[in-house]
């Protein structure tokens, strides 16, 4: 069911790769709610992924870009305004990657070149995105920017590795830039801390299946799915949340407020049975 929450709005969705992507679901929901959008991902992801199919389905132009490149981001915001006919009302940052995780490097044995890339791709790209948009005055007053985070930014979850540091930095950037952008342009910046979700990026975390099982047992509402996260993003892009900014918003079925559930305790005790 569509409510027209984004009718007449223009947006940029970074990070849609395939139907598993939260960004893919957000793009579909945004258009269903009345928005017109552009899509952006790396040139390799555009070539190897399925984003062109999404582009055709939604009539949403694809602008290939390396989100760690200021020049590429400038091109995305310039072309998006040209193609969509005005300033941007909402932006989704759904970008994250760790070669240390993919290479199964333990946290106390990180490759630092790969660590730098983790931070650049997964967090600094968000600062670059915001700084470029602000200098270009590309986002309309009252606009909304969302980045996707995870509870490992605040708590240790074994196996999430240097991505946890990247998510912590992402949330810090949200607060620091949110103050400036809100004060000067009335623009909202928030992160959504989503349940573990089996996206293409998430599947790169070797223990993701275990994390999903554990949080499903602990969360009173169960894990939030990708399409449910997309619904939350739409609400945050809409005019219904114009006074919400600089927040890390948990969308995790209540997991972030739990310590131990009955289901998890039962499973724990069973592990001692002979």
TADA-V422517 format. One record per residue. N is the residue number from 1. PSI is psi in whole degrees, -180 to 180 (NA if undefined). Layout:
BEGIN
n: (N | N)
psi: (PSI | PSI)
END
This chain:
BEGIN
n: (1 | 2 | 3 | 4 | 5 | 6 | 7 | 8 | 9 | 10 | 11 | 12 | 13 | 14 | 15 | 16 | 17 | 18 | 19 | 20 | 21 | 22 | 23 | 24 | 25 | 26 | 27 | 28 | 29 | 30 | 31 | 32 | 33 | 34 | 35 | 36 | 37 | 38 | 39 | 40 | 41 | 42 | 43 | 44 | 45 | 46 | 47 | 48 | 49 | 50 | 51 | 52 | 53 | 54 | 55 | 56 | 57 | 58 | 59 | 60 | 61 | 62 | 63 | 64 | 65 | 66 | 67 | 68 | 69 | 70 | 71 | 72 | 73 | 74 | 75 | 76 | 77 | 78 | 79 | 80 | 81 | 82 | 83 | 84 | 85 | 86 | 87 | 88 | 89 | 90 | 91 | 92 | 93 | 94 | 95 | 96 | 97 | 98 | 99 | 100 | 101 | 102 | 103 | 104 | 105 | 106 | 107 | 108 | 109 | 110 | 111 | 112 | 113 | 114 | 115 | 116 | 117 | 118 | 119 | 120 | 121 | 122 | 123 | 124 | 125 | 126 | 127 | 128 | 129 | 130 | 131 | 132 | 133 | 134 | 135 | 136 | 137 | 138 | 139 | 140 | 141 | 142 | 143 | 144 | 145 | 146 | 147 | 148 | 149 | 150 | 151 | 152 | 153 | 154 | 155 | 156 | 157 | 158 | 159 | 160 | 161 | 162 | 163 | 164 | 165 | 166 | 167 | 168 | 169 | 170 | 171 | 172 | 173 | 174 | 175 | 176 | 177 | 178 | 179 | 180 | 181 | 182 | 183 | 184 | 185 | 186 | 187 | 188 | 189 | 190 | 191 | 192 | 193 | 194 | 195 | 196 | 197 | 198 | 199 | 200 | 201 | 202 | 203 | 204 | 205 | 206 | 207 | 208 | 209 | 210 | 211 | 212 | 213 | 214 | 215 | 216 | 217 | 218 | 219 | 220 | 221 | 222 | 223 | 224 | 225 | 226 | 227 | 228 | 229 | 230 | 231 | 232 | 233 | 234 | 235 | 236 | 237 | 238 | 239 | 240 | 241 | 242 | 243 | 244 | 245 | 246 | 247 | 248 | 249 | 250 | 251 | 252 | 253 | 254 | 255 | 256 | 257 | 258 | 259 | 260 | 261 | 262 | 263 | 264 | 265 | 266 | 267 | 268 | 269 | 270 | 271 | 272 | 273 | 274)
psi: (132 | 141 | -1 | 28 | -25 | 24 | 125 | 1 | 155 | 138 | 163 | 128 | 113 | 129 | 0 | 126 | -50 | -175 | -14 | -18 | 137 | -40 | -36 | -47 | -39 | -43 | -46 | -45 | -38 | -45 | -39 | -29 | 9 | 1 | 161 | 141 | 163 | 158 | 143 | 139 | 175 | 154 | -40 | -43 | -36 | -41 | -43 | -22 | -159 | 17 | -28 | -33 | -41 | -40 | -47 | -42 | -41 | -1 | 47 | 115 | 146 | 131 | 104 | 138 | 144 | 113 | -9 | -3 | 119 | -43 | -43 | -40 | -39 | -40 | -40 | -47 | -38 | -49 | -37 | -43 | -38 | -47 | -35 | -12 | 29 | -175 | 158 | 137 | -27 | 152 | 137 | 126 | 105 | 70 | 128 | 139 | 138 | 117 | -30 | -41 | -46 | -34 | 3 | 37 | 130 | 159 | -29 | 17 | 47 | 149 | 120 | -29 | -42 | -35 | -44 | -40 | -38 | -49 | -40 | -48 | -43 | -19 | -54 | -29 | -32 | -42 | -44 | -42 | -47 | -42 | -43 | -48 | -41 | -45 | -32 | -5 | 48 | -17 | 131 | 151 | 135 | 6 | 171 | 133 | 132 | 136 | 148 | 130 | -168 | 151 | -17 | -12 | -27 | -27 | 149 | 123 | 111 | 131 | -15 | -23 | -141 | -11 | -28 | -42 | -40 | -41 | -34 | -44 | -41 | -45 | -34 | -43 | -39 | -45 | -48 | -45 | -31 | -37 | -49 | -48 | -35 | -45 | -42 | -31 | -3 | 27 | 136 | 140 | 124 | 160 | 148 | 119 | 98 | 153 | 156 | 131 | 133 | 68 | 178 | -42 | -43 | -34 | -15 | -17 | 113 | -31 | 14 | -41 | -41 | -41 | -42 | -41 | -44 | -48 | -31 | -38 | -32 | -37 | 127 | -30 | 1 | 173 | 143 | 133 | 169 | -43 | -29 | -37 | -40 | -41 | -42 | -41 | -42 | -44 | -41 | -25 | -22 | 172 | -5 | -16 | 40 | -13 | 16 | 116 | 158 | 24 | 149 | 111 | 115 | 126 | 77 | 24 | 15 | 1 | -41 | -17 | 1 | 158 | -54 | 133 | 168 | -43 | -45 | -38 | -41 | -45 | -39 | -47 | -34 | -27 | -17 | -8 | 142 | NA)
END
